[in-house]
Amino acid sequence: MSKASTLKPLRVALVPIRAEFGDVTKNLANILGWIERAGAQCANLVCFPEIALQGYCTVPAVVRRLAEPSDGPSCKAIQKRAEACGLVVSFGMSLLEDGKMFNSQVLIGPSGYLGAQHKIHLCGFDKVYDLASCWNVFDIGGWKMGATICYDSEFPEAARILAVKGADLLLMSFANGRRNWKNQAAQPGDWQDEHMPFIPSRAYDNRIFVVGVNHGGEVRDVEGNAIANPEGQESGLEWAPGGSVHRWTGYAFAINPMGRLIAEADRADHAEKMLIVDLDPALLDEARYPCLVKLPSGPACGDFVQVRRTDTFADILLPGRAEDRESQGQRVSRA
């Protein structure tokens, strides 16, 4: 059955919000205001970036103090506003769940909490959050949506797993761009060079829509909640001492299932803003055209994901490169 016959177009609002470090009250008020603006634009889904609720704090004691559960006051306030505006809200937060704390992308609809995707790939120096181990797909008005949080987005297997689990849409939630790859203060144009080379491939390889949103605005870390080396590691570089101004890129984008950019926020400045994009399910049908492939069991016809030779993919689960495994005495496939 075609997607165009079963799904309605999805209007998505992407908001590169300006989030204060550690000020949940101010950030929540800002999120609620943007939800209203998205509702006024008839959006079905409004997306905010990684840790938008608490601001991207790095000091463990601060993160622990600000974390909330899914039935906490902030989520309840967002659910109430989502109900009033008739849309689904996706936002990043430090989430308490089952005695653990996760870096999570939470989804809340008019009827309540829909679930959360917890960040899978945590940097080695990030010791405050617990590791997650499951990729989730959520139902947004019939659309199936998955999420990758910042670093997760750089691993192609993440998008593939979500696509195999039925995702039509992938949300990439970022808190990226304070520093560029040269370890310099980021400029708005850096995003194009550092991220857009790989992001379109996630859409093309899986024949799904990909949308993304990063933080925006210039934010001063008055209380030192977002320092670069919070644990004082001897090898750590402290390039963001307390009082630093962090300049987020203020960028959002949408990619169609053939890997083409169909909408993007203004890249000329760091300011927070809102990007509205309409996703047409007919483009999913166009991208998922049938291919005829010879499989060991005989000819098969299906779309790009359906006719993969998964019988040849065992090596994808092996760690590292072949030479790394050989040096460590691990199994190396010679098939």
Secondary structure, DSSP 8 states (H G I E B T S, - for coil): --HHHH---EEEEE------TT-HHHHHHHHHHHHHHHHHTT-SEEE--TTTTT-S---HHHHHHH-EETTSHHHHHHHHHHHHHT-EEEEEEEEEETTEEEEEEEEEETTEEEEEEE-----TT--SS--------EEETTEEEEEEEGGGGG-HHHHHHHHHTT-SEEEEE----SB-TTSSB--TTHHHHHTTTTHHHHHHHHT-EEEEE--EEEEE-TTSTT-S-TT--TT----S-TT-EEEEE--EEEE-TTS-EEEE---S------EEEEE-THHHHHHT--EEEEETTEEEEE-TTTT--GGG-GGGGS-S-HHHHHHTT------
